[in-house]
């Protein structure tokens, strides 16, 4: 496994060692010990999630203000542009974002720790994501920052208009959002 820190060093790109031959491929999609060594701390995942989305669906930027979730995200079908935004007010990278293209083909994973908003847009016809979470989904604590907040200047790579949920259309700006201290 190769672990690479982004410009926001708490967000980490995980690239598993993939073994391929004429039959297909094999890789360890998760190894607790190696993962904890890569991120430098112990983590307890309590929930696995699986989502499927169509072309140009944009989900996010989501987070939970209480029961914050760290997420280990991977794509098992298709391709997405995956984004993490630092919303920790005390962080030197508050309001900054990093992104990576995750796909079934490249098998990359993104570790997004607690204190970050997360979102993605589907780049192909559809995509399926699997992600591990460090706390349970708590809808009463869920918050959303609007995907096109001008202060963030996220360069979403899609044509036309995104397909959004009602909740995501109503997202707050970073300036007005409830964030972490």
N, C-alpha and C positions, 0 to 999 in steps of 0.2 A: 504494500500500500504506500502510495506517495501522498503526502499532505503538504499543501502550499497555502500560506497565509495570503489573504488579499491585502489591498491598501488599508482596509480596516482589519487589523490583525486578528481580531476575535472571530472573524468569519473565515472558514477554512474550506478549501477545495480538496476533496478526497478522490484520489484516482486509484482504484483497485488494480492489482496485478491480474491480468486476464490471460488465461491459457487457451489458445485456440488450436484446432487441428481440423482435419477434413470432416469430423463429426459435428463440430460446432464450437462452443466455448464453455469455460468454467471459470468462476471467480467467487471469492468470498465477498458477499455483499455487506457483511458486517462482522467485525471481530471486536468485542468489547475491550479487550486489553490493548490492542493496537490503536483503536479509536481514542481511548483515554490517554494513551501516551501522546498521540498526535495533538490533542487539544489541551493537554496539560492539566486535566482534572477528571475527577470521577463524575460519571453521568448515569442516571437511572432513567431509562426510557419506560414509560408506562402505557403508551398507546401507539398503535400503528394505524395509519390512515392511507386510504387508496382513493384517488380521484381520477375521473375521466372528464376531459373537456374537448370541445370542438374548436375548429380553426378560429383564430382571433379572440377566443375567450380570454379575458384578462381577469384574474382573481387577485384581489388585494387592493391595497397593502394592509394586511391583517396582523393583529397581535392581541394579546390578552393583558390588560393592565394589572389584574390580579391573577394568580396562578399562571404566570408567564411561561410560555413554552419555548424551549430550545427545540430546533427541528433539524433532522438529518434527512435531506430531500434527494430523491433520485427519480429518474424517468425510466420506465420499463417499456414504453411504447411511444414513439413520436419524438418531438423536440419542443423545448420551451426555452424562453429567455427568463431566467430566474433572478430575482432581485431581493437584496437585503438592505434595509435602511436603518441606520443607527438612530434610535430615538431615546438614548440615555442622555439626559440633559447635562450631566456632569462629564460626559465623554468628550475628549478633544476632537472626535470625529462625528459629534452630534449633527444630524441632518445630512450626513454624507451617505452615499450608497455605493454598493458594488453589485456586479451582475456577472452571470456566466450562462452560456448555452449548455443546458443539460439535455442529453438525448439517450435513447436506448442504444444508439450506435457507439457513443463515446463513453458511456457507463460512468461518467463523472457524478459525484455526489457533492452536495453543499451543506456544510454545517452552519446553521444560523442560530446563534445562542440567544438566550433570554435577553430581552431588552432591545430587540430588533423587530421592525415591521417586515413582513414577507409578502411577496407577490410574484406572479408569473403571467406570461402571455404565451399562448400556444402558437407555434410557428408553422406547423404543417396542418394536415387535415384534421388531426386530433392527437391527443396525448394522454397517457396515463402516468400518474405520479404515485409513488409510495413515499411516505415519510413517517419517521419515528418522532414521537413527541415526548418531552420530559415531564409534562403535566397533562391532566385531562382537559378536554374541551369544556369550557365554562362560558356558555353563550351570554350570560349576564355580565361577564367581564370582557367580552370581545369588543374590540374597537377597530376602526378602519381609517386610514389616511387615504385621501383621494389619489388615484393613480397618476393624475396629470397636474399635481401641485406644482405651480410655477417655481416655487422656491427650491424644489428638489432637482428640477431639470433632468429627469430620467429620460434617456434616449430609447424609448420602447421601439423595437424593430418590427413593425407590422404595417401593412397597407390598409387604408380605409379607417373605419371606426372600430373600436374594440367592442366585444360583446360583454356586457356587464350585468351583474345582478343589481336589484334595486338597492340593496345594502351598499354595494360598492359605488353606486352612483351618488350616494349620500355621504360619502366619506368626508372627513374633516381635512382642513389643511394642517400642515405640520405646526404652523403658528397657533392654531386654535385647538389642536388635538391634546388629549390627556396623554402625557408621556411619562417615562421613568425618570426618577431623580438622578 
